């Protein structure tokens, strides 16, 4: 079959099918443009001749071209051989959704804030340092559910060094602009300010500390208020 060159604009009043498997009498339905064969690609080749103009070529890829490959929709950067964007077949509706305000939803078509994640069980954000830049591998998860909001140290036995129980009152922990920490107050008057009816400070030591037998040292400076200080060594008494 000879190539055809049209030295003018081309206007088609109707639908078009491109590919080895298009047939005479193709039924288009609502399709305006159809690609139909076993390997589907749309490549954008930038032929700019000046070094001051961008020249990177891009490609839209539908499915791998090898046996057992992935069913995917991807955008490939041809010059670097990278694939910065991929959607696998079977991804649920609204896996990624951007509304008219620019809010991004993960798992929702109605994002209410800049980034809105919806899951039926413990929506989670993972921060993974993978070692590719020469630093040690480390993974953190930031999660929340009906019980608590927490940070998980996934690399080190999935420890939970930080948790906030659902229903915790306002200003349970508050850090002021001067670095003062308030427990139960948004206006700490000292480096550590504990406020609340019957407020106290309880210090636990779960091991027998050296020398003093308790292993806990704490001091409080009063401001005319009575503060209880309890030191509890679970291995050796109070």
N, C-alpha and C positions, 0 to 999 in steps of 0.2 A: 504494500500500500504506500502510495506517495504521500510525503508530507505536504501540508497545505499552509501557505502563508497568506494572511489577509492583511493587505496594506491599508487598513482603515479600522475604525471602531467596529466591534462586532456586537450586534444587538439581537438577542434571541427572545422572541415573545413566546414563552413556554418554559419547560424544564429541560435540564441537560444531564446526561449520564456519561461518565468517563470511566474507562476501565475495560479490561479484556472480557468481562462477563456481562457487559451491557447487551441487551437483546433488542431486536426490532419489536416495537410495540410495548416497550417498557412501561409498566404501570407505576407512575410517580406518586400517586396520592397527593400529599401536601408538600412533597420534596421539590425544592427549586433546583438544587444542585446535588447530584448523587455520584459518589465514587464507588465502583463495584468491581472488585477482584480480590485475590487472596492476600496480597500485600499492599496495604494502603498507606500512602505517604503524601504529604503536601510539603514541598521544600521551597523556602524563600531564599533565593540567591541574589545577594546584593553585589552588583557589578560596578560599584563606584570605583573610579580610577585614581582619585586623589587620596593621598595619605591622611588628609585632614578630615575626610568623611568616614563615618562608620561603615564597615564592610562585613561584619559578622553574618554568617548564614544560619538560618533557623529551619526547623522541620517539625511538623505535626505528624506524629506517628500513632497509628491505630493498630495495636496488637503486635507481638513479636513475630518474626518471620521464620522461627525455628520450631521443630516439633517439641511439644511440651513447654513452649514458652508462655509468657504471661499474656492474659487478656487485659490490655491496658490502653489508656489514652495518655499520651505524653507530649511534652514540648522539649525538643532536643536542641542544644547549641552545637551545630555541626563543627565549627572550627575547633572547639576544645574537646569535643566528644562527650560532653556532659549532658545529663538529663535533669534539669532543675525542677521539673514539675511532672507528676504522674498521678493518675487516678486509676486504681485497679477495679476491674469488674466486680460487682457485688457490694461496693461501698454504699452505705445506707444514704437515704435522702438527707440533704442538708448537712453532709459531712463538713462542708465548707460553704458558708453563706455570707455574702456581703450585702447589707441593706442600703437603702438610699441615703442614710446618714453616715455611711462609712463604717458602721459597727460590724464586727466580724463574729459570726456564730459558728461554733463547732457543735454539730448535733441539733441545731435549732434554726428555724427560719425567722425567728423573732428575737434577735439579739437586742438587749436592753442597755448594754454598756459597750465600751470600745471592744472588749473581748469577752464573749459570753460562751461558756462551755456547759453543755447539758449531757448528763448521763444518768442512767437508772440506778447506778451504784457507784458512789465515791468518785466523782469527777476528779481528775488528777492532771497536774502539769509536771512533766519530768525534765530535769536539768541534768544532762549527761556530758561530762568531760571524758572524751573517748580515747585520750592518749595520743591523738594524731599530731599534736603540737609539741610533744615531748614532755608533757606534764602527766603526773600520775592519774590513772583512771579514778573517777569519782562520780557517783550518781546520787542526786537528791530528788525526792518526790514531794510536791506540795499538793495536799489533798484535803477534801472536806466531805463530811457526810452528816447523818442525823445525830451522831454522837459527838464529833469534835472536828475542829480544823487542826491539821497537824503537818509537821515536816518530818519526812522519813529519810534516814541515812541508809539508803538501799545498799550501798557498798559494804557497810559495816554491820552486817547482820540485821538490816532493816530496823535499826534502833529508832525510837521516836523521841528525840531530844527536846522537841517543842510541841505542846498541845494546848488548845483552848477548847474547853468543853462548851457545847451548845448551851445557850442560856446564861453565860457568864455576864455579870453586870457591867455597866459602863465604867470605863477607866480602871478596869481590874489591873492593868499594867499601862502606865503612861510615862513617856519619856519627854520631858520638856526641852525647850530650845537650849537651855543652859546645861543639859545633860542630867538634870535631876530626875530621879525615877519616883513616880508616884504609884502606890498600891492602894487603889480605891479613891484616888484623887487626881484631878487634872491640873492641880496647882501645887506641885511638890515644893516645900519650903526648905528642903535639904537634899543632900545627895540621894538619900532614901527616905521617903516620907510615907508612912503607913497610916491611913485614916480609916475609920469605921468603928461602929459600936463594938466594944470588946476587942479592939484590934490587938494582935500580938504577933510575935515573931518566933517561929519554931524552927530550930536547927537540928537536923538529924545527921548522925554519923553512923553508917552501917558497918564500920569496921573498928576494931580496937586501935586507936591511934597510938603513935609512939610517945613515950615519956609520960604524958599526963594521963594516959589511960582512956581518954575520951577522943582526942584527935580533933576537937572542934574549938575554935576561938572566935568570939564575937563580942563587939562592944557597941553600945548605943549612947549617944549624947542627948540628954533630955532638953526640952524647951519648955519646962514647966508642966509637962504632961506625963502621965504615968503610962509606961509601956512594959508589958510583960515580955521577958526573954526566957524561952525554954530551950535548953540544950539537951538533946536526947541521943545517947549512944546506944543503939539497939543491941550492941554486943556486950555492953557492960553496965547499963543502968543510966541514971540521970545525974 
